[in-house]
């Protein structure tokens, strides 16, 4: 039925600032940048996956009323919209070091997880982004992993 995912949306509060971050720091490339008169259609993609794009969308008309857009912008800045993207890498520590040197601020350092090594950051607007070096083979989740994810003290 479906053959893939081509575009998903991430709410941003300023598209130029989003370009500086997603292209200038994370290494995405601009896929499309079109002034549609009533909105700017701005998508970025990883050079390795040009057909899978992220729409950097400012909350507002025509898709949202101004009243709803205000609420969404508030939720974005609080980081309350969940994970915007999970990006894969072959070397999580190296990616972390490279992005840290570019001024990217992380919320979690690279950590060994059952599913691989990952770390976390927020974009300039509050969106959560995870970077994962996937593990090879089957994943086994232990009771210790579950307790750590829940924040249980040891």
ChimeraX attribute file (.defattr): number of C-alpha atoms within 10 A of each C-alpha:
attribute: neighborCount
match mode: 1-to-1
recipient: residues
	/A:1	3
	/A:2	4
	/A:3	5
	/A:4	8
	/A:5	9
	/A:6	12
	/A:7	14
	/A:8	14
	/A:9	14
	/A:10	18
	/A:11	24
	/A:12	22
	/A:13	18
	/A:14	14
	/A:15	17
	/A:16	12
	/A:17	15
	/A:18	21
	/A:19	20
	/A:20	13
	/A:21	18
	/A:22	21
	/A:23	16
	/A:24	13
	/A:25	17
	/A:26	17
	/A:27	16
	/A:28	21
	/A:29	18
	/A:30	18
	/A:31	17
	/A:32	14
	/A:33	12
	/A:34	10
	/A:35	10
	/A:36	8
	/A:37	7
	/A:38	8
	/A:39	13
	/A:40	16
	/A:41	16
	/A:42	21
	/A:43	24
	/A:44	24
	/A:45	22
	/A:46	19
	/A:47	13
	/A:48	9
	/A:49	10
	/A:50	14
	/A:51	15
	/A:52	18
	/A:53	22
	/A:54	23
	/A:55	21
	/A:56	23
	/A:57	20
	/A:58	22
	/A:59	22
	/A:60	17
	/A:61	13
	/A:62	9
	/A:63	10
	/A:64	13
	/A:65	11
	/A:66	13
	/A:67	10
	/A:68	14
	/A:69	16
	/A:70	14
	/A:71	11
	/A:72	19
	/A:73	19
	/A:74	15
	/A:75	17
	/A:76	21
	/A:77	18
	/A:78	12
	/A:79	17
	/A:80	13
	/A:81	15
	/A:82	12
	/A:83	14
	/A:84	19
	/A:85	15
	/A:86	14
	/A:87	12
	/A:88	14
	/A:89	15
	/A:90	12
	/A:91	14
	/A:92	22
	/A:93	19
	/A:94	12
	/A:95	19
	/A:96	22
	/A:97	13
	/A:98	14
	/A:99	16
	/A:100	13
	/A:101	11
	/A:102	13
	/A:103	10
	/A:104	18
	/A:105	16
	/A:106	18
	/A:107	12
	/A:108	13
	/A:109	16
	/A:110	20
	/A:111	14
	/A:112	14
	/A:113	17
	/A:114	14
	/A:115	16
	/A:116	15
	/A:117	20
	/A:118	24
	/A:119	22
	/A:120	19
	/A:121	18
	/A:122	19
	/A:123	20
	/A:124	18
	/A:125	19
	/A:126	22
	/A:127	22
	/A:128	21
	/A:129	19
	/A:130	18
	/A:131	21
	/A:132	25
	/A:133	21
	/A:134	18
	/A:135	14
	/A:136	8
	/A:137	7
	/A:138	8
	/A:139	12
	/A:140	9
	/A:141	11
	/A:142	10
	/A:143	8
	/A:144	11
	/A:145	13
	/A:146	11
	/A:147	12
	/A:148	12
	/A:149	9
	/A:150	9
	/A:151	9
	/A:152	9
	/A:153	6
	/A:154	6
